[in-house]
Each structure stands twice: as structure tokens, then as C-alpha cells.
Amino acid sequence: MHILIGLITAIVSFVCVLNRLQKSGFDLNSLNPFLWFRRRAWSKKVGTKPIHCLESSLEVAALLVVATAKLDRDISREQKAEIIRIFEGEFNLTGTKAVELFSSSVYLLRDELNPHKETAEILAPVKNSLTKSQVNSMIRMLNHVAALDGDISPLQHRMMESVTKNLGEVC
């Protein structure tokens, strides 16, 4: 009998302690490991920049081409027309799809100050799926876009070196 009274006393004490903890602001759900894992995965997903989550090699190449053109200055009308023409020719896109790809790339780069410093993170999701011909085509497009307004600026040169260095294992 004394064992049963001790067990009931322990259960009541435990419930009272849990009740006092809950009233003081402690959340018992914070001890749930499944909830913690889900919350952690969601915060990682929300905290990642959109340019680091691109999984299509087409989108990554378009983003890098637009970033190269936009590094030093705003993109001129002639540059925009040439980039859209490159998208139509290299990616075999229609005119409207090429304009959409250009617009989405510009939108993704709207808050980026130094995209040349983030090429490793941009290329990481697609790095293993790129072929040698795709890498060579991407580097050729970057060189062409950088040379549109004459000389290649130091920032554009740094961007192309970074892309070449990060994709060097593929070649």
C-alpha cells in the first residue's frame, strides 16, 4: 500500500511541476525532437538566398550571364537585346520564354551586390550535372556578354575566373 501511495504522490508532483512550468512560459512542445527537426529544416529553407536554390542548369547559366552584364552598371537596351538573342540561340527558347528568363534573372539579382563572390554557392546545386560542353558554352557566353561594351572590367574578369575555377573539375 505504501508503494502505491508513493507512486500516486510522484505522479501528482510531476503533473504539478509540469503545470507550473507551463504557466511560467515553458513550452513542452519544445522538447519534441520531430518538431525541432521540422522547424530547423524550415528555417534553413527560409534563410537560404533564392539564387542558391536554382536546380536547373539553364537558370543558373542565365543568372550568371545577366550577373556578368550587370556587375559594373545597369544593363543597356543593346545588352538586353543581345542577352535575349543569346538565350534564344544557345538555349533554343522562343522570344517570350527568353524574355521571361531574362526578367526572372534580373529579379533574382535585384538585391545582390557582389554576385561574383557567390558563384560557388550559385553553381553548387548544378555543378555535378553539367557536361563539359555546357561548361564551355557557359564560359563562352560569359566572355561574349562581358565584351559587349568594349573592354572587360575587372569585376567581370573576376566573375569569369570564379566561374572557371568552380567548374574546373567538370572540364
Salt bridges, closest charged atoms under 4 A:
ASP72 OD2 - ARG73 NH1 3.45
GLU82 OE2 - ARG85 NH2 2.39
GLU82 OE2 - HIS144 NE2 2.82
GLU90 OE2 - ARG140 NH1 3.24
ASP111 OD2 - ARG110 NE 3.69
GLU112 OE1 - LYS49 NZ 3.45
GLU118 OE2 - LYS49 NZ 2.76
GLU118 OE1 - HIS52 NE2 2.77
ASP149 OD2 - ARG73 NE 3.32
GLU161 OE2 - HIS157 NE2 2.88
GLU169 OE1 - LYS127 NZ 2.95
